[in-house]
């Protein structure tokens, strides 16, 4: 028989590996090692759990086979451009797993102890069981809605209705009241299942009023929720590994959420309840729309843009969601490599909320084997734009909009943005003049030093590279 002390020791080693892995993920240069350490930690935790006596290995093997098939299929088939949707679903799976485990444990203990369940397992365990169901259910449906918004199944615009926040508050309070009633009478399974149902509804209603511009924050917050649900389940089961891992995920997700909010100069409450972007598309000149800004859009051909790049000695590339949508990251690296060989200093400026999930641009550029030392965070490179010959904006919109600095009437005023307008020449690759997720016009496109090259980002980059080589 394997002693519980040995199992806890393995859990402790796993926790240390998770912490080291999380630390390594803080830098692109060490992120791969961080992933490997975390994978090793998870592998040890799984092995330790399988050593617990009394398990049904038949069901476990079936679960491992199903999970391996789903995970393997996703790893092979899901494109890097779909990582935000993948992460959203993973968050949902974590929440659902925690809720299901808590439900199973509640039924098991309820059948064993009946009305004396609280006295037998303790008040703390009972509360954490209920919280695991509520938070896990909310995380599951909230993540599914986030996935649907990212995938375009549900509108990316905020979906609002009159009295929405009041309805959410009533559901939340009602869930808490029902939770107290179940705490008093654990044999009332009907109320317990109603709590689970209300948590699912609350997840949907919490995410539908949040617009596409805030999806990076939502994904990060849901990640924190999933960790919190796992931690609550760990407390209910007395499993140290779940407690530690859940706490790590919950805390890191919360810190990342704070970083995302700071990057947009918004509070978390404003992100969750502000319905940002719901009416921004109707903004007129009096409200700070692009019509009020001086200048006009100037479209250029590939030959014009290539001439500017030929004569540049420094270039800062600013990737955005348009690069991800066009799957242009490999073409971008090829262009950057060619210019680097020609003596051009090439760097990449990464905004914290560029794309549709935290670190989206870093993931795509890493997949294209872009050198880590060429990637710079906004705060580290923003002061360099005014001394740069060319800023090449590839599908980025709101994160380069100078209205955030100059237009007090703009809904994004105060949001930290990349200072691309200060470069000597700005080249913008864009499909059309359609606004970004914030739903407002970009005054950068009207600047005298801005050259617009319309079309698919990947095709435009390939055309520019061909022109330069010829």
C-alpha positions in Angstrom: 0.0 0.0 0.0 1.2 3.5 -0.9 1.1 5.8 2.2 -0.7 9.1 2.1 2.5 10.9 3.1 4.2 9.7 -0.1 1.3 10.8 -2.2 1.4 14.2 -0.5 5.1 14.4 -1.2 4.6 13.8 -4.9 1.8 16.5 -4.8 4.3 18.9 -3.2 6.9 18.2 -5.9 4.2 18.8 -8.6 3.3 22.1 -6.9 6.9 23.2 -7.0 7.1 22.3 -10.7 3.9 24.2 -11.4 5.4 27.3 -9.7 8.6 27.1 -11.6 6.7 26.6 -14.8 4.6 29.6 -14.2 7.6 31.7 -13.4 9.3 30.5 -16.7 6.1 31.5 -18.6 6.8 35.2 -17.8 9.4 35.4 -20.6 9.1 34.3 -24.2 12.6 33.0 -24.1 11.8 30.5 -21.3 8.1 29.9 -22.0 8.8 26.5 -23.7 10.7 25.3 -20.6 7.9 26.6 -18.4 5.4 24.5 -20.3 7.6 21.4 -20.0 8.0 21.8 -16.3 4.2 22.3 -15.9 3.5 19.2 -18.0 5.9 17.2 -15.8 4.2 18.5 -12.7 0.8 17.6 -14.0 2.0 14.1 -15.0 3.4 13.5 -11.4 0.1 14.7 -9.9 -1.9 12.3 -12.1 0.3 9.4 -11.2 0.1 10.3 -7.5 -3.7 10.4 -7.7 -3.8 7.0 -9.4 -2.0 5.6 -6.4 -4.9 6.4 -4.1 -6.5 3.1 -3.1 -10.1 2.2 -4.0 -10.2 3.7 -7.5 -12.1 2.3 -10.4 -9.4 2.0 -13.0 -11.9 0.9 -15.7 -13.6 4.3 -15.6 -10.3 6.1 -15.3 -8.9 4.4 -18.4 -12.0 5.2 -20.4 -11.6 8.8 -19.3 -7.9 8.9 -20.2 -8.6 7.5 -23.7 -11.4 10.0 -24.4 -9.4 12.9 -23.1 -6.3 11.9 -25.0 -8.3 11.6 -28.3 -9.9 15.0 -27.8 -6.6 16.7 -26.7 -4.6 15.1 -29.5 -7.2 16.1 -32.2 -7.2 19.7 -30.9 -3.4 19.8 -30.8 -3.1 18.7 -34.4 -6.2 20.4 -36.0 -6.7 23.7 -34.2 -4.8 26.5 -35.8 -2.7 29.0 -33.9 -5.1 31.7 -35.0 -7.8 29.9 -33.1 -5.9 29.7 -29.8 -8.2 32.3 -28.1 -11.3 30.1 -28.8 -9.3 27.1 -27.6 -8.3 28.8 -24.3 -11.9 29.8 -23.7 -13.0 26.2 -24.1 -10.2 25.0 -21.8 -11.4 27.4 -19.2 -14.9 26.1 -19.6 -13.7 22.5 -19.3 -11.9 23.3 -16.1 -15.0 24.9 -14.6 -17.3 22.0 -15.7 -14.9 19.4 -14.3 -14.8 21.1 -10.9 -18.6 21.4 -10.8 -19.2 17.8 -11.8 -16.7 16.5 -9.2 -18.4 18.6 -6.6 -21.8 17.4 -7.6 -20.6 13.8 -7.4 -19.0 14.4 -4.0 -22.2 16.0 -2.7 -24.3 13.1 -3.8 -21.9 10.6 -2.3 -21.7 12.3 1.1 -25.4 13.1 1.1 -26.2 9.4 0.5 -23.8 8.4 3.2 -24.6 10.9 5.9 -28.1 12.3 4.9 -29.2 15.2 7.1 -26.1 15.0 9.2 -23.8 15.7 6.2 -22.6 19.1 7.4 -21.9 17.8 10.9 -19.9 14.9 9.4 -17.8 16.7 6.7 -17.7 20.1 8.4 -19.1 23.5 7.5 -16.1 24.6 5.5 -16.2 21.5 3.2 -19.9 22.0 2.7 -19.4 25.7 1.7 -16.6 24.9 -0.7 -18.7 22.1 -2.3 -21.4 24.6 -3.0 -19.0 27.3 -4.2 -17.3 24.8 -6.5 -20.7 24.0 -8.2 -21.6 27.7 -8.5 -18.2 29.0 -9.7 -17.6 26.0 -11.9 -21.0 26.2 -13.6 -20.7 30.0 -14.1 -17.2 29.5 -15.6 -18.4 26.8 -18.0 -21.3 28.7 -19.6 -19.4 32.0 -19.5 -16.5 30.4 -21.4 -18.9 28.8 -23.9 -20.3 32.3 -24.7 -16.8 33.8 -24.9 -16.0 31.0 -27.4 -19.1 31.7 -29.4 -18.4 35.4 -29.5 -14.8 34.8 -30.6 -15.9 32.3 -33.2 -18.6 34.6 -34.6 -21.5 32.3 -33.6 -22.8 35.0 -31.3 -22.4 38.7 -32.1 -19.2 40.2 -30.8 -21.1 43.4 -29.9 -22.4 43.7 -26.3 -25.9 42.2 -26.0 -27.8 44.3 -23.5 -31.4 44.7 -22.3 -33.2 46.9 -19.8 -32.7 45.9 -16.2 -29.9 43.5 -17.1 -27.7 44.2 -14.1 -30.7 44.0 -11.8 -31.6 40.6 -13.2 -28.0 39.3 -12.7 -28.0 40.7 -9.1 -31.3 38.9 -8.3 -30.0 35.6 -9.7 -26.8 35.9 -7.7 -28.7 36.7 -4.5 -31.2 33.9 -5.2 -28.3 31.5 -5.7 -26.8 32.5 -2.3 -30.1 32.1 -0.5 -30.7 28.7 -2.0 -27.1 27.8 -1.1 -27.9 28.6 2.5 -31.1 26.5 2.4 -29.2 23.5 1.1 -26.5 24.1 3.8 -29.4 23.8 6.3 -30.9 20.8 4.6 -28.4 18.8 2.5 -31.1 16.2 1.6 -32.9 18.7 -0.6 -31.4 17.7 -3.9 -34.0 19.7 -5.9 -32.7 23.0 -4.5 -29.1 21.8 -5.0 -29.7 21.2 -8.7 -31.5 24.5 -9.1 -28.4 26.2 -7.7 -26.4 24.4 -10.5 -28.9 25.6 -13.1 -28.8 29.2 -11.9 -25.0 29.2 -12.0 -25.2 28.1 -15.7 -27.6 30.9 -16.4 -25.5 33.5 -14.6 -22.5 32.5 -16.6 -24.4 33.3 -19.9 -25.8 36.6 -18.6 -22.5 37.7 -17.3 -20.6 37.4 -20.6 -23.2 38.4 -23.2 -23.0 42.1 -22.4 -19.2 42.2 -22.8 -18.0 43.3 -26.3 -15.2 41.9 -28.4 -12.8 44.6 -27.4 -12.8 43.2 -23.9 -12.4 39.5 -24.8 -8.7 39.4 -23.6 -9.9 40.5 -20.1 -12.8 38.1 -20.1 -10.6 35.1 -21.0 -8.1 36.0 -18.3 -10.9 36.4 -15.7 -12.6 33.1 -16.7 -9.2 31.5 -16.3 -9.1 32.9 -12.8 -12.6 31.6 -12.1 -11.7 28.1 -13.3 -8.7 28.1 -10.9 -10.9 29.2 -8.1 -13.4 26.4 -8.8 -10.6 23.9 -8.8 -9.3 25.2 -5.5 -12.7 25.0 -3.9 -13.1 21.4 -5.1 -9.7 20.6 -3.6 -10.8 22.0 -0.2 -14.0 19.9 -0.4 -12.1 16.7 -1.3 -9.1 17.4 1.0 -6.8 17.2 -2.1 -3.7 19.3 -1.7 -2.7 19.2 -5.3 -6.1 20.7 -6.4 -5.8 23.4 -3.7 -2.3 24.5 -4.7 -2.9 24.3 -8.5 -6.3 26.0 -8.3 -4.8 28.8 -6.1 -2.0 29.3 -8.6 -4.3 29.5 -11.6 -6.8 31.7 -9.7 -4.2 34.2 -8.5 -2.2 34.4 -11.7 -5.4 34.8 -13.7 -6.5 37.6 -11.4 -3.2 39.4 -11.7 -3.3 39.1 -15.5 -6.8 40.5 -15.5 -5.5 43.5 -13.6 -2.7 44.0 -16.1 -5.2 43.8 -19.0 -7.5 46.3 -17.4 -4.5 48.7 -16.8 -3.5 48.3 -20.4 -6.9 49.6 -21.5 -7.2 52.2 -18.7 -10.4 50.6 -17.6 -11.6 49.2 -14.3 -12.8 45.6 -14.1 -16.2 46.8 -13.1 -16.4 48.8 -16.3 -15.3 45.8 -18.4 -18.0 43.6 -16.8 -20.8 46.1 -16.6 -20.0 48.9 -19.0 -21.1 47.2 -22.3 -18.2 48.9 -24.0 -18.7 49.2 -27.7 -22.5 48.9 -27.7 -23.1 52.3 -29.1 -19.6 53.4 -30.1 -20.3 52.6 -33.8 -22.9 55.4 -33.8 -20.4 57.9 -32.5 -20.6 61.2 -34.5 -18.2 64.2 -34.8 -19.5 65.9 -31.7 -18.6 62.8 -29.7 -15.0 62.7 -31.0 -15.5 60.6 -34.1 -13.0 60.4 -36.9 -15.0 62.8 -39.0 -13.9 65.6 -36.8 -10.2 64.8 -37.2 -8.1 66.6 -39.8 -6.8 64.8 -42.9 -7.9 62.1 -45.3 -7.2 58.5 -46.0 -4.5 58.0 -48.6 -4.3 54.6 -50.3 -1.0 53.5 -51.8 0.2 50.6 -54.1 2.7 47.9 -53.2 5.4 49.7 -55.3 5.0 52.9 -53.2 5.2 51.1 -49.9 8.2 48.9 -51.0 10.1 52.1 -51.9 9.7 53.4 -48.4 10.9 50.1 -46.9 13.9 50.1 -49.2 15.0 53.4 -47.9 14.4 52.7 -44.3 17.2 52.1 -41.8 14.8 51.2 -38.8 11.5 49.5 -38.7 9.1 48.7 -35.9 6.4 46.1 -36.8 3.1 46.4 -34.8 1.0 43.2 -35.2 -2.7 43.0 -34.4 -5.6 40.7 -34.8 -5.6 41.3 -38.6 -2.3 39.5 -38.7 -3.8 36.5 -36.9 -7.0 36.5 -39.1 -4.9 36.5 -42.3 -2.4 33.9 -40.8 0.3 36.3 -41.9 2.9 35.6 -39.1 5.2 33.5 -41.3 5.1 36.0 -44.2 5.8 38.8 -41.7 8.9 36.9 -40.4 10.1 36.4 -44.0 9.8 40.1 -44.7 11.5 41.0 -41.5 14.4 38.5 -42.1 14.9 40.0 -45.6 15.0 43.6 -44.4 17.3 42.5 -41.5 19.7 41.1 -44.1 19.6 44.3 -46.0 20.7 46.2 -42.9 17.4 47.4 -41.5 17.0 47.3 -37.7 13.7 45.4 -37.2 11.8 45.2 -34.0 8.3 44.2 -32.9 6.1 46.2 -30.6 3.6 44.2 -28.7 0.6 45.8 -27.0 -0.7 43.9 -23.9 -4.2 43.5 -25.4 -3.4 43.1 -29.1 -5.4 40.2 -30.5 -8.1 38.3 -28.7 -6.3 36.8 -25.7 -3.4 37.7 -23.5 -0.1 37.0 -25.3 -1.9 36.3 -28.6 0.7 38.1 -30.7 3.6 36.5 -28.8 2.2 33.1 -29.4 1.8 33.7 -33.2 5.2 35.2 -33.6 6.8 32.4 -31.6 5.1 29.9 -33.9 6.7 31.7 -36.8 10.2 31.4 -35.1 10.6 35.2 -34.6 13.6 35.8 -32.4 12.6 36.6 -28.8 15.1 39.4 -28.6 13.1 41.3 -31.3 9.9 41.3 -29.3 9.4 44.4 -27.1 6.5 45.2 -24.7 4.7 48.5 -25.2 6.4 50.2 -22.2 9.9 49.2 -23.5 9.6 50.5 -27.0 7.0 53.3 -27.0 9.6 56.0 -26.6 11.5 54.8 -29.7 8.8 55.5 -32.3 9.7 59.1 -32.8 13.3 58.1 -33.8 12.1 55.3 -36.2 11.9 55.6 -40.0 8.9 53.3 -40.5 6.2 51.8 -38.3 4.5 48.9 -40.0 1.0 48.3 -38.6 -0.4 44.9 -39.5 -4.1 44.5 -38.7 -3.9 46.5 -35.4 -6.5 49.2 -34.8 -7.6 50.4 -31.4 -4.1 49.8 -29.8 -2.5 52.3 -32.2 -5.3 54.9 -32.2 -3.9 58.4 -31.3 -7.3 59.4 -30.2 -6.6 57.6 -26.9 -4.0 60.4 -26.3 -5.3 63.4 -28.1 -9.1 63.3 -28.1 -10.8 63.7 -24.7 -14.2 62.9 -26.3 -13.1 59.5 -27.5 -14.4 56.5 -25.6 -10.9 55.1 -25.5 -9.3 58.3 -24.2 -6.7 57.5 -21.6 -6.0 54.0 -22.9 -2.3 53.4 -23.2 -1.6 52.9 -26.9 1.5 52.4 -29.1 2.9 55.7 -30.3 3.1 54.7 -34.0 2.0 58.1 -35.2 5.3 59.5 -34.1 7.3 57.5 -36.6 8.6 59.3 -39.7 6.3 57.1 -41.9 3.5 54.8 -40.8 2.4 52.0 -43.1 -0.9 50.4 -42.3 -2.0 47.1 -43.8 -5.8 46.7 -43.5 -8.6 45.0 -45.4 -10.9 48.0 -45.2 -11.8 51.1 -43.2 -14.0 49.0 -40.9 -13.4 50.1 -37.2 -11.8 47.8 -34.6 -13.4 46.0 -31.7 -14.0 49.4 -29.9 -16.3 50.4 -32.8 -14.7 53.8 -33.4 -12.7 55.3 -36.3 -9.0 55.4 -36.1 -7.5 58.9 -36.5 -4.1 57.4 -37.3 -5.4 56.5 -40.8 -6.0 60.2 -41.5 -2.5 61.4 -40.6 -0.3 63.0 -43.2 2.5 60.5 -42.6 0.3 57.4 -42.9 0.2 55.2 -46.0 -2.7 52.8 -46.2 -2.2 49.5 -48.1 -5.6 47.8 -48.4 -6.0 44.1 -48.8 -5.4 40.8 -47.1 -2.4 41.1 -44.7 -0.7 37.9 -45.8 -1.1 38.7 -49.5 0.1 42.3 -49.0 3.3 41.2 -47.2 4.1 38.6 -49.8 3.6 41.2 -52.5 5.9 43.6 -50.7 8.6 40.9 -50.3 8.4 40.0 -54.0 8.6 43.6 -55.0 11.6 44.2 -52.7 13.5 41.2 -54.0 12.9 42.2 -57.6 
